[in-house]
Amino acid sequence: MEIPLVKFNYFFNHSERNRVFKDNPESRRIQFISHTSSLICLPLFAYAIYSIIIQNWIFVAVTGISATMLFIVNLKLMQTGSVSKVYRFIIAVLYVMVLISLVFGKKQNYSLVWVTGAPVVTYYLLGSKAGLKINAGFMAFLLVYLLVLPREIVSYSSVANVIFCMLFLMVTLFSYEKSRELYQTALEEKQQQLEKISSTDGLTRLFNRMKIDCIIEEKFSEVSLPRSEPVDWCLILIDIDHFKKVNDGYGHQQGDKALKAVAASLSVSIPECGKVARWGGEEFLVSLYGVPTEKAVRIAEDIRENIALIKFESGMKITISLGLSAYREGDSYDTLLKRADDCLYEAKDQGRNRVVSDIVNNKIIYDFGLEEQR
């Protein structure tokens, strides 16, 4: 799992750390592992002290190294841009500790208890597919290892009990992890569907007003940053002419067909860099970011002509009026949209079925009666 690379001091910049993890889907898992590793360090250090008292130097080394490794893991989880490497590091350290416990504690019956923890951690960190492969390999190794031990240490019946117990644990954990992954996938799909529904107009399948507002606000955040080149960006506000007469004369079903037809025409008329949304009622908004103003005017004119050529079975004809405004330094969303709206009203006053922009011959001419060179 990759997360945005974060460079900060773990001990001091907690607010930045929490902000990054809060915004990332893996945040809770990372924080849980971090907190758990911190808590496990305490009993490991205590067990290391106990091993010193009873002079079990092997377990002094094992527990001391394990606690140190967990502390390193805790720091790395807070500082790295890729937690997948940390997960693999945890698994490697875990199985090394289990092997040491088996080899040096083979005369201690409780050494086998540590074996049962490895599958749980493996499935949790690596998922069902990788967890199944690693645990199957580990169980095969465990079977061979137990069989080569002298029978006075472990009998065949004990080997069978251990293997069947491990097999049951592995299958149970795999089933649980697989079902959790399937549930998580279904949940993410539902979340995507809800996000699409919340950002899409139900009739035209275009973006709705809330979504286009978010897109444009994000663009304003970008253009507010220092830059050496001018910004090419235009908004086009579109209104279907005499739409009330369409509804009254042909019925609301035909009015809906007109809205769908306009939406379909807009979708194929704007470039890939453009965004189009149903603004409300019979109004639509087009954002052309990265499109030179002269080209944006031509696109607007093409949109107007294409809409006028649409033919309906009912025989109705529709036209649109368009107001286009071009971004200028210091603009806000409100000011840019206000000029587009003013241009739209100017198009209506001039007789409808036309494009009015605040750009003519490379000059911004519509600015509350003022003129300035673009």
N, C-alpha and C positions, 0 to 999 in steps of 0.2 A: 504494500500500500504506500503510495507516494503522497506526501503532504508538502505544501509550500515550504521551501527552504527558509529556515528561521535562524538568524544569528543574534543571539542575545545572551545575557548573563542569567543563568537559571536562578541564582540565589536572589537577585535584586529586581529584575524586570518581570514580576509576576503578572501584571496587568496585560502586557503584550503577549505573554505566554498563554494566558487564559483566553484572550481574544482570538488568537490563531486557532487554538484547539476547539473553541466553541463553534467556529465557523466550519470545522472539518468533520465529516461523518465518522472518522475514526477516533474522535476526541475522547469520548467516554471510555472506549476500550484502552486507549493509551494511558489516560489518567488512572484507570482502575489498575492496570498492570504496574504503573509507577508507584501507586500507593501500596499495592500488595507487596511488591518487591522491597519497599522500605520497611514494612511491618515484619516480613519474613527474616530480614537481617537481624532483628533483635533476638528471636529464639536461637538462630544459628550462632550468634556470638555467645549466647548463654551456654549452648551445647558445646561450643569450642572450649569454654572455661571449664565445664564439667569434664571434658575429655582430657584436659591438662591435669586436673586433679587426680583422675584415675590412670593417668599416664598412657592414654591411648593416642599415640602420636599420629597415627594414620588419620584418625577422625578429627584430630586437631587441624591437620593440614586440609582435609576435605571441607570441613565446616568453615574454616577461616577463608579458604579460597572461594567457596560458594557465596559467603556473605559479601566478600569484596566484589565478586562478579555481579551480584545483584545490585550493589550500590552503583557500579559502573553502568549497568543497564538503566537504572533509574535516571542517571544524568544524561545518557545518550538518548533516551526517549524524549527528553525535554529539549535537546539541542540538534538532533539530526533531521534531515529533510526526508529520510527514507526509513520508516519503522520496520519494513520487511527485513532489512539486514539485522536489526536488533532482535526481531523475532527468531531468526535463524540462529543468532548467537545464543539466545536463551535456550533453545532446544539443544544445541551442541553442548553447552555447559551442563544441562540437565542430564543428558545421557552419559556424559563422561562421569558425572558424580554417581549415577546409578551403577555404572560398570565398576567403579572403584569400590562402591559399597558391596557389590556382589563378590568381587575378587578377594578383597581383604576382610570381608565379614562373612565368608562362606560358612564358618563354624558358628555364626550367630544367626539364629532363626529369624530374628527381626529384620535382617538385611533384605529379605524378599519384600518387605512392606514397602520399601522405597520404589520398587518396580511398578506398583500400581498407580503412582502419581504421574509417571511419564506419559501414558496415553491421554490422560485428561488435559494436560498442558499442551500436548502436541495438537490435538483436535481444536482446542480453543484458539491457539495462535495461528495455525496454518490451514485450518479448514478441513472438510471431510476428505477431499481427494488426496492431498499431500499427507494428511494425518493417517489415512488408511495405508498408504505405501510405507511410511516410516514405521508404523506400529506392526505391520505384517513382517517387515524385515527384522524388527527388534524381537518379535515373538519367536521367529525362526531361530535367531541367535540364542535366545533364552532357552529354547528347547534343547538345542545341541549342547549348550553349556551345562545344563542340569544333567543331561544324560552322561556326560563324560566325568562328572563328579563321582567320587567313591560312594557306594551305596550306604556306607555307614553315616555319611553326611546327609544324603537325601535319597529316600527310597523311590521306587518307580511309582508307587501310589501317590507319593507327595508331588512328584513331577507331573503326573496326570492332573492332580488337583490344581496345581499352579497354572498349567497350560489351559485347562478348561475355564478357570477363573479369569485368566487374561483374555481368552477368546470371548467369553461372555461380556467382559468389560469393554473390549474393543468394538464388538458388534453393537452394543448398547450406545456407546459414545458416538459411533459412526451414524447410527440411525437418528440420534438426537441432533447431531451437528448438521446432517443432511436436511432434516425437516426444518431446522432453524434457518438454513440457507435458502430453502425453497420459500419459506414464509417471508424472509427478508427480501427476496427477489420479487415476490408478489406484492409486498408492501411498497417497494420502490416503484413498481409499475403503476400501482394505484396512485401513488404520490405524483408521478409524472402525469397521469391522466387528470388528476385534480388540478395540477398546475396549468395544464393545457386548457382545461375548462375555464379556470379562473382568468385566463389571459386571452380567451378567444370569444369573439362575438358568435352567438348561437346561430344566427340566421345566415350571415355571410361567410363565416369561418375565417374571417380576418382577425387580426389583433383587435382587442377592445381598447377603450380609452385609457384604462388603468395601465395596460401593458405598454402602449405607445408612450404614455407619460414617463414610465420608468426608463424606457429605451432612450428617449430624448434627454432626460435628466442625466443619465449616465454619459451621454455624449457631451453634454455641457460640462461635466466634471473633467472630461478629457481635454476639451478645447480651452479650459481655464488654465491649463498648465502652460509654462513658457514654451514657445515654439518659434522657429525661424521663418516658417512659411505661412502664408495666409490660409485661412480655413475656407474650403469650398463646401457650403452647406446651404440647402434651401428647404423650406417648408412649403407645401402646397395644400391649401384648404379648399375642399371641393364640396359643392352643394348641387343637388339635383334640382333643376329649374321646375317651378310650379308642381312640386311633388304632391301637394294637397289635391290638386286637380286630377292627378293620376289616380290617387286613391278614390276620390269622389266619382270620377268618370268611369274607371275600369274595375274598381273594387280593390280591397286590401290585398287579396291574393296576387293580383297583377302588380300591385305596388311592391310586394315582397319579391316577385320575380324581377322587377326592375332593380331593386337593391342588389340581388344576387348577380344580375348581369353586369352591373357596374363594378361590383367587387371582383368578378372574374376577369373583366377587362383590365382593371387596375393591376391585378396580380401578374398579368402577362405583359403589361406595358412599362413597368418600372424595372430598372436594372437590378442585379443581385444585391448591390450595396444599399438599395432603397428599402424602406419599411412602409407598409401601408396599414391603416386601421380604420375601422368604422368609428367615427368620432362621436356620433350620436344622431338618431333619427335618420335623415337623408344626407348627412354630412360625412365626409371622409377626410382623413389627414394622411399626407404622404411626406416622409422624411427622406431627402436625398443627400446623404452625407458623402463627401468626396466627389461630388459631381459639380463641374464648373457651372456657373450661373447661366451662361448662354445655352449650354446643353440642357440644363434643367428647364429653361423656358421652352425649348423645342420638345422635350418630353411632355411637358404640360399641354402643349398644343396638340401633340399626337394623341394624348389621352382624350382630349376634348373631341377630336375628330373621330376616334374609334367609338366613343360612346354614341355619338350622333348617328353612326352607321348601323347600330344594333337594330335588328328587326325582331318584332314580337308577333306571335300568332294572332294576338288580339288586335293587331294593327296600330297599337300605341307607339308613339315616338317620344323619346326622352333626350334632353340635352343637359349639359352641366355648365356651371360657372366655376371658375378657378381663380383663387388669389394666391400669388407666389411672393414669398419674401426671402431675401438672401441674408445670411449671417454677416454681421459686421462686428468689429472688435468692441467688446464691452456689452454685447447683447446678453440678455437673460432669456429663459424660455418664454416668459410672459411678453417681453418686448418683441421677440421674433414672431411669436404667434399673433400678437396684436396687429402687426403690420400685415401679416397674411390675411387676417380677418378683415382689416380695412380694405385691402385690395379686393377681397371677395365681394364686399358690399359695393365697391366701385364697379366691379364687373356687372353686378345686378343693375346698378343705376344706369349703366351704359347700354342695357338691353338684353343682358344674359347671353348664354352660349358663347362665352369668350374667356380669354385669359388676361388678367391684369396683374402685373408684377411691379415691384419697386426697382426693377432694373431695366433701363432703356439705354442702348448705346454705351454700355459699361458705366452708366451713372446710376446712382441711387437717387431716384427722383421723387419717391413717395416717402416722405418723412415729415409729416405734419406741415407740409408746405415748404420745407427746406430742401435744398439740393446740395449734394456733396459728391466729390469724386470717389469712386470705388478704388 
